[in-house]
């Protein structure tokens, strides 16, 4: 006996179920039919099909209404819609529920609050990614520092995972989560029903989660919870991830591999031929930095002129580099160094590249418009126009989000250099660990030109102003 036909089946489910009733000799009574279902009655079959369609339509309408209501709550109120809190946050009591009926029933509002130890790890992940490390390299460092992964720090919330340490995918999910900016975001993942067997529709569907389209994601108008990272840092990370994933030298980049041998310039030297990071290598008692052509992606343009191997001895680099650094931060040259660092902040390569791409896109648009004016069929240029327009919009968005957030005054740079401590004695100390910390604090970057036998060196001590290379002494 069925109480209401639209609550039992939807779509074509009844047509797949009715043959089983008949096979086992079971009678089916449906109120909408006024009695027992008769398999040989075409009117009964047609009515059950109509009821199935009505049920499916109602199901979809309910889904749409619920989703619209939840979207409105997120946009207008910044409401946390439940689920596991992102790593770095915890769910706390936010007072009585705003719905009077639910408040009368004892429901409480749940909001996100910062979990301070985990939030520091999130900030570290964003800072290290902006400093040039990749997902797996950051995960390796976190594991090396014995920092518990999300499933280990909160096993009750992550019972479906094993606490097997940080993974590159875990770091990636943190870097791509916009909720760390303090805004409530909803709808980033959506359910998709997929046929278990396309050749057997009766086998049913299986539910899978996929990333939603950008137009399906909603964000609160105002900050809804405490921010862990700034909006600008988050946008910088997303632009950097997209840049690394695009075609160019960064697509060939390799991450640092775990090794027991300490290297002073680990991840800081790039090959002048392919602009990839050179990897450390030890031969007997000497340390080299090497770039091997065999590790380049087959078919890459860099292979056309890249030697089989490029080597740079570490011993030949340490002395001249330390001498140059000592001169830079000498009291006699400190004013010149600060002035150069202050002036260099106005040079924004990412912004210049976006500006160049915008100019190129606008030039292509003008050429296409001229071609249409000359008599070319506009229908033949639809794809080219759409692609060029998309490139122009992308460049405009990048320009809007690539301002110089870390611009510092000369006084700030003086204070930052003082916070590094006395650099000359440290350079003469010859302690590899301290030297590596100094190079990291200076954000040292080098490019080796093997043909000219020269190394181009840049420093950008514009981040982590609170760090000291001598442990705060």
C-alpha positions in Angstrom: 0.0 0.0 0.0 1.4 3.4 -1.0 0.2 6.5 0.9 1.3 9.0 -1.8 2.6 8.0 -5.2 4.8 11.1 -5.6 6.7 10.2 -2.5 7.7 6.7 -3.6 9.1 7.1 -7.1 10.5 9.8 -9.3 11.5 9.8 -13.0 11.5 6.3 -14.4 12.0 4.5 -11.1 8.5 2.9 -11.1 9.0 1.4 -14.6 12.1 -0.3 -13.3 10.4 -1.5 -10.1 7.0 -2.7 -11.3 8.3 -5.8 -13.1 9.7 -7.0 -9.8 6.3 -6.8 -8.2 4.8 -8.8 -11.0 7.6 -11.4 -10.9 7.0 -12.0 -7.2 3.2 -11.9 -7.4 2.8 -8.7 -5.2 -0.1 -6.4 -5.6 0.5 -2.6 -5.5 -2.3 -0.2 -4.3 -1.9 3.5 -5.1 -4.4 6.2 -4.0 -4.0 8.2 -7.2 -5.2 5.1 -9.2 -8.2 4.5 -6.9 -7.1 1.0 -6.1 -4.7 -1.7 -7.3 -2.2 -1.1 -10.0 -2.9 -3.2 -13.1 0.1 -3.9 -15.2 -2.0 -4.5 -18.4 -3.9 -1.2 -18.0 -2.2 1.5 -20.2 -4.0 4.3 -18.3 -2.3 3.1 -15.0 1.1 3.0 -16.6 0.6 6.5 -18.1 -0.6 7.9 -14.8 2.4 6.4 -12.9 4.7 7.9 -15.4 3.1 11.3 -14.9 3.4 10.9 -11.1 7.1 10.1 -11.5 7.6 13.2 -13.6 5.7 15.3 -11.0 7.8 13.9 -8.2 11.1 14.5 -10.0 10.0 18.1 -10.8 9.1 18.7 -7.1 12.4 17.3 -6.0 14.3 19.7 -8.2 12.2 22.6 -7.1 12.9 21.8 -3.5 16.6 21.6 -4.2 16.5 24.9 -5.9 14.5 26.6 -3.1 16.8 25.2 -0.4 20.0 26.2 -2.3 18.6 29.7 -3.0 17.8 30.2 0.7 21.2 29.0 1.8 22.9 31.3 -0.8 20.9 34.2 0.6 22.0 33.4 4.2 25.6 33.3 3.1 25.5 36.5 1.0 23.5 38.6 3.5 24.4 37.2 6.9 27.7 35.3 6.3 26.0 32.2 7.8 28.2 29.1 8.4 26.2 26.4 6.7 27.6 23.5 8.6 30.1 20.9 7.8 33.7 20.5 8.9 35.5 23.7 9.7 38.5 24.5 7.5 41.9 23.8 9.0 42.8 26.8 11.1 39.3 27.4 12.3 37.0 25.7 14.9 33.2 25.8 15.2 32.0 27.6 18.4 28.6 28.6 19.9 27.3 31.8 18.3 24.2 32.3 20.5 20.6 31.5 19.9 19.5 30.6 16.4 18.2 33.6 14.4 15.1 31.6 13.3 12.6 32.1 16.2 11.1 28.7 15.7 14.4 26.9 15.8 15.6 29.1 18.8 12.4 28.0 20.7 13.4 24.4 20.0 16.8 24.9 21.5 18.9 25.2 18.3 22.1 27.3 18.6 23.9 29.2 15.9 27.4 27.9 15.0 30.1 30.2 13.9 33.8 29.9 12.9 36.5 31.1 15.3 40.3 31.0 14.8 42.3 28.0 16.1 45.5 29.9 16.8 48.1 27.0 16.5 46.6 25.8 13.2 46.1 29.4 12.0 49.9 30.0 12.3 50.5 27.0 10.1 48.1 28.3 7.5 49.9 31.7 7.5 53.2 29.9 7.1 51.9 27.9 4.2 50.8 31.1 2.3 54.1 32.9 3.2 56.3 30.0 2.0 54.3 29.6 -1.2 54.7 33.3 -1.9 58.4 32.8 -1.2 58.7 30.4 -4.1 58.1 26.9 -2.6 55.7 24.4 -4.2 52.9 22.4 -2.6 55.0 19.2 -2.0 58.0 21.3 -0.8 55.9 23.0 1.8 54.4 19.6 2.9 57.9 18.2 3.2 59.0 21.1 5.4 55.9 20.8 7.7 56.5 17.0 8.1 60.2 17.7 8.8 59.2 20.1 11.6 56.9 17.5 13.1 53.8 19.7 12.7 50.6 17.5 12.9 48.6 17.4 9.7 44.8 18.3 9.8 43.6 14.8 10.4 46.2 14.3 13.2 45.4 17.6 14.9 41.7 17.0 14.9 41.0 13.3 14.5 37.4 13.6 15.7 36.6 15.8 12.8 38.5 13.7 10.3 37.6 10.2 11.1 37.5 9.4 7.4 41.2 10.1 6.9 44.4 8.6 8.3 46.9 10.8 10.0 49.7 10.0 7.6 51.3 13.5 7.5 51.1 16.5 5.2 50.5 15.9 1.5 50.8 18.2 -1.4 47.1 17.9 -2.0 46.4 19.1 1.6 48.6 22.2 1.1 46.9 22.8 -2.3 43.4 22.7 -0.7 44.4 25.2 1.9 46.0 27.6 -0.6 42.8 27.5 -2.8 40.3 28.0 0.1 39.0 31.6 0.0 37.4 31.2 3.5 40.8 32.1 5.0 40.2 35.7 3.9 37.4 36.0 6.5 34.5 35.9 4.0 31.9 33.2 4.0 32.0 31.2 0.8 29.5 28.5 -0.2 28.9 26.2 -3.1 32.5 25.5 -4.2 31.7 21.8 -4.6 28.5 20.4 -6.1 27.0 16.9 -6.3 26.9 15.1 -9.6 25.0 11.9 -10.2 26.7 9.5 -12.6 25.4 6.3 -14.0 27.0 3.3 -12.4 26.8 1.4 -15.7 25.7 3.4 -18.8 24.6 0.1 -20.4 22.4 -0.7 -17.5 20.4 2.4 -16.5 18.5 0.3 -13.9 21.7 -0.1 -11.9 21.2 3.5 -10.7 23.5 6.4 -10.1 26.4 7.1 -7.9 27.0 10.6 -6.3 30.3 12.3 -6.9 31.5 15.8 -5.8 33.1 18.1 -8.4 34.2 21.7 -8.4 31.4 24.0 -9.1 31.4 26.6 -11.9 32.5 30.0 -10.7 29.0 31.4 -11.3 27.6 28.9 -8.8 29.8 30.0 -5.9 28.5 32.7 -3.6 30.4 34.9 -1.1 29.3 37.1 1.8 29.1 40.8 1.2 30.9 41.5 4.5 33.6 39.6 6.5 31.8 36.8 8.4 34.6 35.4 10.6 38.1 36.4 11.6 40.6 36.4 8.7 43.8 34.3 8.8 45.3 35.7 5.6 44.7 39.0 3.8 42.6 39.2 0.7 45.6 40.6 -1.2 47.9 37.7 -0.2 45.2 35.2 -1.2 44.8 36.8 -4.6 48.6 36.9 -5.1 48.7 33.2 -4.4 45.9 32.4 -6.9 47.6 34.5 -9.6 50.9 32.9 -8.9 49.4 29.4 -9.1 47.8 30.3 -12.4 51.1 31.7 -13.7 53.0 28.6 -12.7 50.4 26.4 -14.4 50.5 28.4 -17.6 52.9 27.7 -20.4 56.4 29.0 -19.9 59.5 28.2 -17.9 57.5 27.8 -14.6 55.7 24.8 -16.1 59.0 23.0 -16.2 59.8 23.8 -12.5 60.7 21.0 -10.2 60.3 21.0 -6.5 63.1 20.4 -4.0 63.7 16.8 -3.1 64.3 15.6 0.4 68.1 15.1 1.0 70.4 14.6 4.0 73.1 16.8 2.4 72.8 20.5 3.4 73.0 22.9 0.5 73.5 26.6 1.1 71.7 27.7 -2.0 69.0 25.1 -2.1 66.2 26.3 -4.4 67.9 29.7 -4.9 69.9 29.2 -8.2 68.2 29.1 -11.6 69.7 27.9 -14.8 70.1 30.7 -17.4 69.1 28.4 -20.2 65.7 27.1 -18.9 65.2 29.3 -15.8 64.5 26.1 -13.7 65.9 25.8 -10.2 69.3 24.0 -10.2 69.5 20.9 -7.9 72.3 20.2 -5.5 74.8 17.5 -6.3 77.9 16.2 -4.4 81.0 14.7 -6.0 83.5 13.3 -3.6 83.9 16.3 -1.2 82.8 19.1 -3.5 79.3 20.4 -3.8 77.8 21.5 -7.2 74.5 22.8 -8.5 73.4 21.0 -11.6 70.8 21.4 -14.3 70.4 18.3 -16.5 68.7 18.5 -19.9 67.3 15.0 -19.6 64.9 16.2 -16.9 63.3 18.9 -19.1 59.9 18.1 -20.5 60.3 16.6 -24.0 59.5 19.1 -26.7 60.2 22.1 -24.5 61.8 25.1 -26.4 64.6 25.2 -23.8 65.9 21.8 -25.2 67.0 23.5 -28.4 70.0 25.2 -26.9 70.3 23.6 -23.4 73.7 21.8 -22.8 73.5 18.2 -21.6 74.5 19.3 -18.1 75.2 22.7 -16.5 77.3 22.7 -13.3 78.1 25.5 -10.8 80.5 24.8 -7.9 79.3 26.0 -4.6 82.8 26.9 -3.4 83.3 29.3 -6.3 80.1 31.2 -5.4 80.2 31.5 -1.6 83.2 33.8 -1.3 82.2 36.4 -4.0 78.6 36.4 -2.9 79.4 37.0 0.8 81.9 39.7 -0.1 79.2 41.4 -2.2 76.6 41.2 0.6 79.1 42.6 3.1 79.7 45.6 0.9 76.0 46.1 0.4 75.3 46.3 4.2 78.5 48.1 5.1 77.8 51.3 7.0 79.4 53.3 4.1 77.0 51.7 1.5 73.9 51.2 3.6 72.2 54.4 2.5 72.8 53.4 -1.2 71.4 49.9 -0.5 68.3 51.3 1.2 67.7 53.7 -1.6 68.0 50.9 -4.2 65.6 48.7 -2.3 63.1 51.5 -1.9 63.3 52.3 -5.6 63.0 48.6 -6.6 59.5 48.4 -5.0 58.1 50.4 -7.9 59.1 47.6 -10.3 56.4 45.1 -10.4 57.1 42.5 -13.0 53.8 40.7 -12.6 52.0 44.0 -13.2 54.1 44.9 -16.1 53.5 41.5 -17.7 49.7 41.9 -17.2 49.9 45.4 -18.7 51.7 44.0 -21.7 49.2 41.2 -22.2 46.4 43.8 -22.0 48.0 45.9 -24.6 48.5 42.9 -26.9 44.9 41.8 -26.5 43.6 45.3 -27.2 45.8 45.5 -30.3 44.4 42.1 -31.5 40.9 43.4 -31.0 41.6 46.5 -33.1 43.0 44.3 -35.9 39.9 42.1 -35.8 37.7 45.1 -36.0 39.7 46.4 -38.9 39.3 43.1 -40.7 35.5 43.2 -40.2 35.4 46.7 -41.5 37.4 45.5 -44.6 34.7 43.0 -45.4 35.7 39.8 -43.6 32.7 37.8 -42.5 32.2 38.4 -38.7 31.0 34.8 -38.2 34.4 33.5 -39.2 36.0 35.6 -36.5 33.7 34.8 -33.6 36.1 32.3 -31.9 39.1 34.6 -32.3 37.1 37.6 -30.9 35.8 35.6 -27.9 39.3 34.3 -27.1 40.9 37.8 -27.4 38.1 39.3 -25.2 38.7 36.7 -22.6 42.4 37.4 -22.5 41.7 41.1 -22.2 39.3 40.6 -19.3 41.8 38.3 -17.6 44.6 40.9 -17.9 42.3 43.6 -16.6 41.5 41.5 -13.5 45.2 40.8 -12.8 45.9 44.5 -13.1 43.3 45.2 -10.5 44.8 42.8 -8.0 48.6 43.3 -8.6 49.2 46.5 -6.7 52.4 46.7 -4.6 51.1 45.7 -1.1 54.6 45.4 0.5 55.8 48.9 -0.3 57.9 50.1 2.6 59.4 53.4 3.5 63.1 53.9 3.8 62.7 54.0 7.6 61.0 50.6 7.5 63.8 49.1 5.4 66.4 50.5 7.8 64.5 48.8 10.7 64.2 45.6 8.7 68.0 45.5 8.0 68.7 46.2 11.6 66.5 43.3 12.6 68.7 40.9 10.6 71.6 41.7 13.0 75.2 42.3 12.1 75.6 40.7 8.7 79.4 40.9 8.2 80.3 38.8 11.3 77.7 36.3 10.3 79.2 36.0 6.8 82.6 35.4 8.4 81.3 32.8 10.8 81.1 30.2 8.0 78.3 28.3 9.8 76.2 26.8 6.9 73.0 26.8 9.0 73.3 30.5 9.8 74.3 31.4 6.3 71.3 29.5 4.9 69.0 31.4 7.4 70.5 34.7 6.2 70.0 33.9 2.6 66.4 33.0 3.3 65.8 36.2 5.2 67.2 38.2 2.4 65.1 36.2 -0.1 68.2 35.7 -2.2 67.7 34.6 -5.8 70.4 33.9 -8.4 70.5 33.1 -12.2 73.6 31.3 -13.6 74.7 32.2 -17.1 76.9 29.2 -18.0 78.1 30.7 -21.3 79.3 34.0 -19.7 80.3 32.3 -16.4 78.4 34.9 -14.5 75.8 34.9 -11.7 73.1 37.5 -11.4 72.1 38.0 -7.8 69.0 39.8 -6.4 67.8 40.2 -2.8 64.2 41.2 -1.8 64.1 41.5 2.0 60.5 42.8 1.9 58.6 40.0 3.8 58.8 38.5 7.3 60.1 41.7 8.9 59.9 40.0 12.3 62.4 37.3 11.6 66.0 37.4 12.9 68.8 35.1 11.7 70.2 34.7 15.1 67.1 33.4 16.9 66.1 36.9 18.1 69.3 37.8 19.8 
